[in-house]
Amino acid sequence: MARLKIYGLARTRAHRVLWMAHELGLEYEHVAIETGPGGARNPDYLAVNPNGRLPAIDDDGLILFESLAINLYLAKKYSAGRLYPASLEDEARAWQWSLWATNEIERGVNAWSFHAVRLPPRERDASIAAEAIQVLSPPFSVLDGALADRPHLLGGSFTVADLNVAAVASRALAMDLAKWPRVDAWLRRCHDRPAAQAVLRLREAADAGCSIDTIRAAAKRNRL
């Protein structure tokens, strides 16, 4: 039996943790639960994550929630010096970029995705999608600048910093990123990795099986 359990469908933020597990080659049990009352708000899951949000993990008895914190933990435990930086300075930069992603781009990418792609066409608000692009422009310019002299965020190698930021930005693969060519190339390079491709297939299957009501509920829950 796998020591690691990952809770959450691949179309939720659980896809970030699934990507990390695939990068690390970890065996895991995928508890593919849904959002809402029948899943993440079910009392059994609330005993794992009282916030009622996805994902969470149980790693041999250690319970963690918050997807990017989970990834930092898994990378450090199973890939120190490779996916997890060897130096204190690069460790700090990995934390910096992970927090930056949640603070600067996550909401904008989600807003754009719902109103440009995921909601039914008649329910999309073009003004919200356009505003999301405006909100994303400054941080995407920061990211583009950070990649000016390096292929990855911490230098020459792919690390947890790249995985966390690229996972948060993954719905932007469908966005026109011509204004930020280095971001575009980097995001596609990250998602061309075999582990990312495997999890994108899981997410596409989860997206395809998702009801319109569930998508509407997700947009409402995220105030989008």
Secondary structure, DSSP 8 states (H G I E B T S, - for coil): --SEEEES-TTTTHHHHHHHHHHHT--EEEE---SSTTTTTSHHHHTT-TT--S-EEEETTEEEESHHHHHHHHHHHHHBTTTB-SSHHHHHHHHHHHHHIIIIIHHHHHHHHIIIIIS-GGG--HHHHHHHHHHHHHHHHHHHHHTTT-SBTTBSS--HHHHHHHHHTGGGGGS--TTSHHHHHHHHHHHTSHHHHHHHHHHHHHHHT--HHHHHHHHHHTT-
